Amino acid sequence: MDNYEINILRRDGNWKKVKPDDLIMESIEDNDEAKKEDINTKDTEPKDNFINYIDEINSIISKLEILENEKNILKNQLKNYEQEFINKKKNAEHRIILISREKEMIEKTIGVIKNLKTF
C-alpha cells in the first residue's frame, strides 16, 4: 500500500505526481490550511459587511418609521387646527347672520320712527 502516487493538478493545468513520503505533501497541507484560513476570513469579511449593511438598513428603516410617526403627529395637529378654524368660521358666519338680522331690524325701526315723525 506504500507504493502509490498522488496526482496533483497545478494552477497551470499540468499534473504533478507526488509520493506520500515527499515533503511537498506537508507543504501542500500547510498551504491548504492557509488557504482555508484565507477563505474563512474572506467569507467572514463579506458576511460582516453584509451584516453591517443589514444593520445600516435597519437603522434607516427605524429612522423612517420615526419620521413617519412624527409626520402622522404633525398631520393630526394640522387636522386639529383645521377643525378649530372651521369652527371659528362657522361662529363668524353665525355672528354675521345675527348682525345682518339686527341691521335689518334697526333699519326697519328707523323707517318706523321716520314714518311716525311725519305723522
C-alpha positions in Angstrom: 0.0 0.0 0.0 3.0 2.3 0.4 3.6 2.2 -3.4 1.1 4.8 -4.6 1.4 8.2 -6.0 -0.9 11.2 -5.8 -1.7 13.3 -8.9 -1.9 17.0 -8.1 -3.4 19.4 -10.6 -1.3 22.5 -10.7 -2.6 26.0 -11.4 -1.0 26.0 -14.8 -3.1 22.9 -15.7 -0.3 20.4 -15.5 -0.4 17.3 -13.3 2.3 16.5 -10.8 2.9 13.1 -9.3 3.8 13.1 -5.6 4.7 10.2 -3.3 3.2 10.3 0.1 6.6 10.5 1.8 7.6 13.6 -0.1 7.8 16.8 1.9 5.7 18.5 -0.6 2.7 16.9 0.9 3.2 18.6 4.1 3.7 22.0 2.4 0.5 21.2 0.4 -1.3 20.6 3.6 0.1 23.7 5.1 -0.9 25.7 2.0 -4.4 24.1 2.2 -4.8 25.2 5.8 -3.6 28.7 5.0 -6.0 28.8 2.0 -8.8 27.6 4.3 -8.0 30.3 6.8 -7.9 32.9 3.9 -11.2 31.6 2.6 -12.7 31.7 6.1 -11.5 35.3 6.7 -12.7 36.2 3.2 -16.0 34.5 3.9 -16.4 36.3 7.3 -15.5 39.7 5.9 -18.3 39.8 3.3 -20.6 38.4 5.9 -19.5 41.1 8.3 -20.0 43.6 5.6 -23.4 42.1 4.8 -24.3 42.2 8.5 -23.1 45.8 8.6 -25.2 46.7 5.6 -28.2 44.9 7.2 -27.7 46.9 10.4 -27.4 50.2 8.5 -30.6 49.3 6.5 -32.4 48.5 9.8 -31.2 51.8 11.2 -32.5 53.7 8.1 -35.8 51.8 8.4 -36.1 52.7 12.1 -35.4 56.4 11.2 -38.0 56.3 8.5 -40.5 54.8 11.0 -39.8 57.6 13.4 -40.2 60.2 10.7 -43.5 58.6 9.6 -44.7 58.7 13.2 -43.7 62.4 13.5 -45.4 63.1 10.2 -48.6 61.5 11.5 -48.4 63.6 14.6 -48.0 66.7 12.6 -50.9 65.7 10.3 -53.1 65.3 13.4 -52.0 68.7 14.7 -52.9 70.2 11.3 -56.3 68.4 11.4 -57.0 69.8 14.8 -56.1 73.4 13.7 -58.2 72.9 10.6 -61.2 71.8 12.7 -60.6 74.8 15.0 -60.6 77.2 12.1 -63.7 75.6 10.6 -65.5 76.1 13.9 -64.3 79.7 14.1 -65.6 80.3 10.5 -69.0 78.8 11.4 -69.1 81.1 14.5 -68.2 84.1 12.4 -70.8 83.2 9.8 -73.4 82.8 12.6 -72.4 86.2 14.1 -72.6 87.8 10.6 -76.1 86.4 10.1 -77.2 87.7 13.6 -75.6 91.1 12.9 -77.3 91.3 9.5 -80.7 90.5 11.1 -80.0 93.1 13.7 -79.1 95.6 11.0 -82.4 94.8 9.2 -84.3 95.3 12.4 -82.5 98.6 13.1 -83.3 99.8 9.5 -87.0 98.8 9.9 -87.1 100.6 13.3 -85.5 103.7 11.8 -88.1 103.6 9.0 -91.0 103.3 11.5 -89.5 106.2 13.5 -89.3 108.4 10.3 -92.9 107.5 9.5 -94.1 108.3 13.0 -92.3 111.7 12.8 -94.1 112.6 9.6 -97.5 111.6 11.0 
